[in-house]
Each structure stands twice: as structure tokens, then as C-alpha cells.
Amino acid sequence: MKFEDKAYLISKNKYNENSSIAEFYTENNGKITGIIFGSSSKKIKNYLTIGNKFYVKYLSKSETKIGNFKVEIDEILTPFFLENNKKLLCIIACMNLIKILTVDGQHNKHIFNLIGNLFKILHNKEWIKDYIFWELEFFKIIGYDLNLKNIVSKEIINGKIIYFVESQTEKKIVPNFLIDKNYQTDKSDIFKGLKLVGDYLDKSILKPNNIIYPNARFDFINLFK
């Protein structure tokens, strides 16, 4: 197997003293795992940061054996947020979700484009609100559409609209901005939105597939308590 492609680095682990095993999400070949030889060299390690965009050359002797990457930086993206802990953890949590919820070698250009959109969102004033919709779009792309507008009920209490979803065992309040994007949010709404989407992720996606809830997302949402 041999190809050249554009790709985002979604994970990296030390393989030996001079090399790393890396996972990239590529534009035309989906998620691919391979070895980067010489990743500890100054030429590579300074920009080999999760989230950065690369031009990669991949070579594998067979589909059953792990191949290797030769990489060149295409866009430096993550380092712009190294001093913003919330945005940095957001990037890490996103890449972790893509790592655990996508299939090796399964091409999906929508996911590739969605990664690029993430870095545009991080420059927005209401970036965290936009990010929650980013997660919902990602879940929809991989086959888990939480269409809240079709399942919520509504009631008016003290002149305020309250949205909720109700089952036989519980009643969950849905933050208004998840139904009406123009609704003004506060810190409490954001945390509730992150928690609601996280509960959906856990119960409808992770647990049915025997996947443990990622610590990176826990750490991220806890910053908004």
C-alpha cells in the first residue's frame, strides 16, 4: 500500500528511542496508523504536534503490516493555542474522539473537513457554543444523529421557555441554545450542553460499542463547571 495525502495528526506514541507510532486522519484514505522514523530529530519533533496538518507519504509492504510515514508540515495549527488551556484540551479531546470512533482505512472526507472547521471555530468569540454543535455534527457523520428538535418537549415557566426530554425514569432539561442557536448562553448553559451531549455520547455510542469514556473529554468539560 502506497499513497500521498494531506492529513491531521490525531495521536502519537513513542515506538523506540528515535521513532513514534502515529495515527493520521487523511483526506482520501481515512485514519491510517504508521511509524515515523526519526521523529525525535529536531527537524520533525518541533512540529509533530497533535492537531497539526501535514503532507504525508505512506508506504506499507502489505495491508496486514504496519507501514511508515514520511511527513512534511502543511499547516501549524495547535501551537497557536498552547497558552489557552481550554482550547488546547478541546483539540486533544476532539482528536481523541476521532481516534476512538473512526475505523482504520475508511475514507470519509466530511470528517477530514470537520477537523479543519474545528480550528476555524476556535477563533470565534462563542467558540465553545460552536464546538458543541461541532460534536453533534461529528456524531451525525458517523451515524449517531441526536436530532434534539424532533424529540424535545416544551413548557413555559415564569414566562421562560423550558425544553426537556423525558423518559420513564428521568426528565432532562435541554439548554435553549441547542434548540435555538441564537439564544444567549451563560457558563451554566454551556456546561449543561457539554454534559448533555456527553451523556448521549456515553449511553448511545461508547457503551454499546464497549468503549470507555475518554479522560480527555472529562478533563475538558470539567473546566466549565
N, C-alpha and C positions, 0 to 999 in steps of 0.2 A: 504494500500500500504506500502510495506516494502522492503528496499534494502540497500546494502552496496556498495560503489563505490569510485573511485577516482574522484576528482572534483577541478575545479578552481573557486575561489570566484570572481563573476563579479559585485555584488552590495551588499550594506549593509546599512540598515537604522534602527534607534532606534525604538524599539517597546514599551518598557517601561523602567523603571529605570535600570532593570537588564538584559533585553533581546533585541535582534535585529531580524529584518526580513531580511533574506539573500537570495540571488539568487546564485546558483552554476551552472556551466556548467559541467555536469558529463560525464564520459567516455561512459557509457552504457545506460543512461537514459535521456540524453539531459539536457535542462535547467529546474531546479527544484527550487521552492520557498518554504521556510520554516522558522520556528522560531528557533533561537539559544538561549536557556535559559541559563542564567548566563554568557552572553557574556561580561559583564563588569568586570568579575573576572580577576585577574592578570594572571591566568593560560591560559586564552583564548585571552584576548584583545590584548596582546603584539604581537601576530602573526596573528590576524584576519584582515589582510590587503588585499585589493582588488588585485587580480592577483596571490596571493599565492595559492599553490596546497595543497589539503587536502585529507585525507581519511575520508569519511562521512558515517554515518549511518542515514537513513531517515525512519521515521515512521509516517504514517497518518491513521486515523481511516476510512476515505473514500476518494474517488477521488475528492469529492466536498468540502472537508475541508482541510485547510492548515495544513501541518504536522510540524514536528520538526526535527532538525538535532542534532546529536552528532558528534563533529568534532575532528580530530587529525591532526596536521600539517604533511604533507608529504614532501614538499619542500618549503623552504623560497626563494622567487624569487624577489618580488618587492622591498623589503628594500635595495637591492644592488644598487638601482638607486635613492634613496631618495635625494641625493645631485646633481643629474643631472636633471634639470627641464624639459628639452626637452624629455628625455627618460621616466620620470615619467608621464608627460602629455600624452605621446604616449600610455603608458599602460592604463591610465584612459580612453582615447578616444577609444581604442580597446575594452575594456571591456564594455563600453557604447554601442558601435555598436553591439556587440554580444547580449547585453541585449535587445535592441530595435528591432533587426532584426531576432531573432530566436523565435521559438514557444515553449511554455512550453510542456515538456514531449515528444518532438520529437527528437528521437535519431539521432545523426549524428557524427560518430567518427572522420570524417575528420575535423570538427570544433574543436573538443577536441584536436586533434593532431596539428592543426594550432595554437592554443593558446600556446602550448608547443614550437612550432617553433618561435613564437614571441620573447620569452626570449633568444633563441639562436641568433636571428637576432640582438638583442640589444647589443651583444658583438662584432659585426662585425665593421670593420672600416667604411664601407659605409652603415651603418645600416639604415639611413633614405631612401636611394635609395631602399634597400631591403624591407623596410616597405611598400613603395608604391605598390610594387608587392604583398606584403602580403595582402593589402586591396583588390586588384584586384582578388586575389585568393579566398578570403572570399566571395566577391560578386558573383564570379562564382559558388561557392559551394551552395549558397542559391538561385541560379537560374538567376543571372544577369551577364552574361558574356560580358564584354566590350572587344571584340577582336579587338584591335586597328589596328593590322597589316592588317586586312581584310577591313577596312573602310577608312584608310588614303590615301591621295594623296601626291605626292612628286614633288617638284620643286627644281632647283638649282639656288641659287642667290649668285653672287660673289664667286663662287666655293664651296659654302656651301650647303649641303642638308637640305632642309626645309620640314618637314612633317606637314600636316594640314588636318583637317576635315572641310567640307563646307556644309552648308545648304542654304536654300533660304534666310535666314536672317542674317547669320553670317559665318565667317571663323575663326576657332580656330587653333592656332599653337599648335602642339603636340611636346613636348620636345623629342629630338632624342633618349634619353636613354630608353624611353618607347617602342620604336621600335627596337632599337639595345642596348641590355643590356650592351655591352662592351663600349658604348660611354661614354667619360669622361663628368662628370657633374660639375656644379658650383652651388652656392647658388641660383642664379636666376632660373636655370633649376629645382632645387628641389621644389622651391615654385610654379613654373608653373605646375609641375607634381602633387603636392598636390592639387592645385586649380582645375586642370582639372578633376582629379578623384573625388574631392568633388562636382563639378558641376554635374557630372554623377550620383553620389550618390543622390544628391538632386532632380534632374529632373526625373531620371528613377526609383528610388527606394523609396525615402521618400515621395515626394509629391503625387504620385499615391496611396500610402497607408495611406495618411493623417498623416504622422509622421513629427514632427518638427525637423529641422536640429539640431543636438546635440551641445550644447555650448562647450562641451569638445573638439570636433574636431576643432571648431573655434579657441579656445584658443591655441590649439596645432599648427595649421598651421600658425597662426599669429606670432609665434616665428621665422619663417623662412622668414619673409618679408625683 
